[in-house]
Amino acid sequence: MSYAEGFNFNFERNLATDPLAKPIGRQKLNQILNDITDALGDAQTALTAVATTGAYVAGGTSFVATPAKALSTLTGARLSLLFGADGGAAPTINTSGLGAKSLKQYGATGAKVAAVIAANQLADIEYDGIDFVILDPLPASLASLGFAGAKATSGYQKLPGGLIIQWGVAAAASNSSGYADVTFPIAFPGAVLSVYGFYSASGTTAGGGCFCTAASSFATTTTCRIWTYSSSFSTPSGGNTPSYLAIGY
């Protein structure tokens, strides 16, 4: 039995009855199995780089991977890496001197984007013919999960399921009739469910309050009206700048 001859039918013949039968030498077979085991170990070593060096460059970090056994081609290459630095905005990696390739990662939409890499991060990467891709995709962003919003004096927060909370301050003080009209930061796609008004009264209106309603005559998907009242809650109070909280979908 040899590498050139291979394991052909003659080795399956009965040595006691068939003159064409060939024996399988134990020593030779053990050598072949040992060679196969060694080859598998070499292949595994070639695909594993336990450390990389990283030098910061404009816009990202240029990593260098040096596997224990150098790669002769990137085709089908898969590496396990321990990154030695943060990746920056556009990281690349040069493996076995075969040229720098971009490091990418699949985003929440399935598109390849620049990989997010932190110092001492352990990751598996695979060459797809263009880029090295970190096999673990990026987690979905809060916005893609329905948590989009705007943190501002007049802002909003969207919640999964479609509910929207909006808040703000009237652009102008309440008029002599005691009301102020406000415009929501964004339009409610469906309807306004509840609107609440607030204002900090002072002087002759100290202790006063305000109210508003989601009734269709005073609130739309884009605006609402808030009334401000004096401390007796019986006289409209002008000149106040109320705040509001609106809930809808």
N, C-alpha and C positions, 0 to 999 in steps of 0.2 A: 504494500500500500504506500502510495506516495502522492505529493501534491499534483504531479503531472498526470498520474494514472487515475486518481480519484477512487471513490468507493463504487466499483462497478459490480455487475452481476456475479462475477467469478468469486467474489468474497462471500456470497450468499450460498454457494454450493456446499454440498456435504463433503467434508474432507475424507470421510471414511469410504465413500462409494464413488465419488466423481473425480476423475484424474485432472479435470480442469479447475477444480476448486483451489483457491488460494487462501493461505492463512492470514489472519490479521495480527501482525506483530504487536504485542502489548506495548513494548517500548516506543515503537513508531507511532502508535495510536496516541499514547500519552503525550508524546512530543507535539503532535498535531493539535491536541486539545489545549495544551499549554500555550502554543502559539496563538490559537484563537482567543484564549483568555487574555493574553498579553495585548493582542490587537484591540480587543474591546476596551481594555483599560486605557490604552493610548488614545482611542477615539474619545472616551469620556474625558480624559485629561485635556485633550485638545479643545473641547467644547466648554471648558470651565476655566474662567479667569477669576481667581479669588480676590483680586484687588485691581484697581485702576488708579492712575494718577490723573489729576485734573488741573489744568491751567486756565485761569479766567481770561477770556477774550471778549472783545466788544460784543454785547448782545447775548453772550452765553458762555459756556465752558467747553473747552476742547479736551475730551477725555482720551486716554491712551490705554488700551487693553493689551496685555502681554500674556497670553495663555502659556502654560508650561510647555506645550508643544505648539509651535507656531502653525497658523493656518496657511494653506497655500491658496485658498479661495474662500470667498465669503458665501458662496452658494450653499444654502442650507445650514449656514452657521447659526448656532444657538448657544448663548453664553449665560452663565450665572455670574453676576457682577456685584461687587461691593463698591459703590461709588465713593470716591474720596473727597468730594466737594459738592456744593450746590450746583445745580445744572444751569441756572440762568435762563434767559428767554429763548435761546436757540442752541441747545447743546448738540455737540457732535461727538463721535467716537471713532478713533483710528485703531483697528485691530490688526495685529501682526504686521504693521506697516503697509497695509493694503489700501490706505487712503481713508480720509475722514468721511463719515456718513452721518447724516442727521439722525438724532435720536427722537423718535416719535412715540405717540401713545394714542390709543383710540379714545375719543371723547364720548360724551353722552349720546351724541347723534350718530356715532359710528364713523365719523370722519377722523382722519389722522391729524393730530395737532402736536405742537412741540411738547416733549415729555416734561413732566414735573418731577424734578430730582432733588432730593435733599442729601446733605452730607451723611455718610454712613448708611445710606439706603441700600438694601439688598434687593436685587431684581433679576428676573430672567428676561433676556432680550433675544429676538430672532430677526435675521436678515430676510426681508421680503423681496429682494431684488433691487430695491431703491433705497430704503432706509432700514435702520435697526429699530425695531418696535418693541417697547416694553409690553409684555404679554398681559399684565393686569391693566384693564381700562380705567380711565379716570372716573370717579363717582359723578353722578348727576348733580348739576348745580341746583341750588335752592330755587332759582327762578324757573328752571325747567320742571321742577316738581310742583310749581304753582305758588311759590312764595315770593313772587316779584313785588317790589314796593319802592317807595321813595321816602327817605327819612328827611323831613324838612318841616318848617313851621306849618306849611300846608302840605300834607303828604297823604300817603295811602299804603295799605298793606293788603295784598291778595293772599287768600288762603286756599289750600287744596279743597276742591269741591265747588269752587266758584264764589264763595263769600268774600266780600270786599269791605274793609273798614277804612274810612276816610276822615280826616280831621283838618282843621284850619282856623283861620281868623278872617272875619269879614274884611273886605278890601276898604270899605268906607264905614264911618260911624252911622249908627241908626239915625233916621231922620226924625222930623217933628212928630210923625205918626208913631214913632217908636220901633220901627222895623228896619232891618238891613238885609239886603239880598246878597247871598254868597254863591260863588261858583265852585263846584268840586274840582279838585286837582285832575281827576279823570272822570269820564262819564261811566256811570253804572251800565253795563251792557243790557241788564234785564230790568230791574226795578229798585227803587229805594224802599227799604223796609222800616227803618227808624232813623230819626234825626233828633239830636239832643243839643240844646243851646246853653251857653255859659257866659257870664261876664262878671268882671270885678267892679262893683259899683263904688262910688265915692261921693263925698259932699252930700247934697240933698237927696241923692239916690242911694245912699249907703243902705245896704241890706236889701236892695232890690233884687230882681231876678229876671229871667227871660225864659221864653219857651219857643219851640218850633214844632212843626208837625210834618209827617210824611204824606199828608193828604195831597191828592193830585192837584188841588187848586193852589197849593203853596210850595210844592216840591216836584221837581222833575228828575230825570236821570242825570242832569248836569247842574241843577241849581236848587236852592231852598231859601226860604225867608225866615228870619229870626226876629222875634219881638222882644224888646227890653222894657222893663217896668220899674217904676219907683218902688220905694220901700213898702208902700201900702199895697202893691200889686194891683192897684186900681187905675193908675195913671200911666199911659205910655211915657217912656223916658227916652228922649233923643240924645244924641251926642256920645253914645257908647259904642265900643267896638267889641262885639261878642265873638266868642269862639264856638266851635261846633264839633260834634262827632256824628258821623253818618254811617249807617250800615246798610248794605244792599248786596246785590249780585248782578 
